[in-house]
Amino acid sequence: MKNENQIKLFSDHKIRTKWDDEKEEWYFSIVDIIAVLSDSPHPRTYWSKLKTKLKNEGSELYQNWVQLKMPATDGKMRLTDVGDTKQILRLVQSIPSPKAEPFKIILFLSVIFILILLVVSLIYCIMNIGSVS
């Protein structure tokens, strides 16, 4: 995984992200997303309680979280629970919030954008192969 950490803004909140070149997908900091959607003053505690609830329910989401190093508020790289777009969309459905719908739309549009880039790249490759012959 390339060290491509980025910060995305949503409603004046920062969301740490990381791009995986191999899987060609974004990973998002779960705590940052919870901070945006819940307006909780303690998003880490909110995530901890939600994670316990998901575990007790036997949720597939709980079993698939990964941790990646992302910049913390102190500037150091620390392991952070992250989810890919699919996992984050499922997580968003678990958090009652009026901000959930715009967030889902942004995630959906990012997936569409990546798909368009892949199709354009494929067309470009096909055209170059045809011009070599």
N, C-alpha and C positions, 0 to 999 in steps of 0.2 A: 504494500500500500504506500503510495507516494505521500509524502508529508505535506498534504494540501489542506491545512486547516483554514477555515474561513468563518467569518461571522456574518450571519444574515440578520436583518432587522425585520421585526414584525411588531407593529403597534409600539414602537419605541423600545422594544425589548431585544436583547441580543440572543441569537440562537447559534451556538457553536455547531459547525458542520465539518465533515471530512469526506473527501471523495476517494473512492476505491477504484483505482484504474483497472485492476484485474476483473472485478465484478461489474464495473461500470455503473456504480450507484452511489448515492449520497447516504451518509449516516448523520443523524441529528442527535444532539444531546437531549436526553429525555427530561432532565431536570429543567433545562431551559424552556422546553416546550410546556412543561407543567407550569412554570412561572408565568408564561404568556397566557395560557388558557384559564388557569385557576385564580390568578391574582392573589395567590396565597403569599403571605409574608415569609413562609417557610416551605419553599417548594421541595427541598430535600426530604423533609418530614412527610409531606404530602405523597411524594413518590414512594417513600419507604412503606407507608401504610397501604398505598394502592398496590404495591408489589406484593405485600403480604396477602392482601385480598385476592389478587390474581392467582397467587400460588395456592391458596386454600380452595379456590374454585377449580383448580386444575387447568387453568388457562394455558393454551398453547403459547400465548404471548410471553408468559413468564419464563418458559423454558428456552426461548430463542434469543434473549437479550445477550448482547456482547458488550465488552468494555474496550474502549480505545483511549489512548492518551490524547488529551485535549488541553489547551491552555486554561489554567484556573485563574481566579481573580488575582492571585498573588504572582502571576506570570509563569509559574512552574507548570510543567506538563504532568497532568494527573489522570489516572484511569477514571473514566466516566461512563456510565451506562448510556448506550446509544441504541438507536433502532434505524432500520432502513425505512424507505418510504412506505412500504406495505405495513410494517409493524407500527409506524407512527400513525398511519391512518386508523388502524385498529385501536391504538391507545387513545387517540382523540375521541373516539366514540365512547370511551370509558369515563371521560371527564365532562360532567355537565357544565357547559359554558356557551354563552351566545357567540363567543369568538371562534367556536369550533368550525362553523361552516366556511368562513373566509380562509381559515387555515387549511381546510381540506381542499379548497379550490386552488390555493397556491401550491400545495403538494402535487395535486393532479396536473396542473400546468407544467410543473418541473418535469414530471414523468413524460408528458407529451413532448416537451422540448427535447429531452434526451432521445426519445424515439425518432423525432424528426432528424436530429443530428446523425443518428445511426443509419437511417434510410439515405440521407444525402451522401454519407461516406460510402455506403454500399454502391450507390449509383455512380459515384466518382470512380470507384475501383473497377466497376464493370466497364465504364467508358474507357478507362485507361487500358484495360486488358484488350478491348476491341480495337483500340488505335495502334497497339503494338503489332498485331497480326499483319 
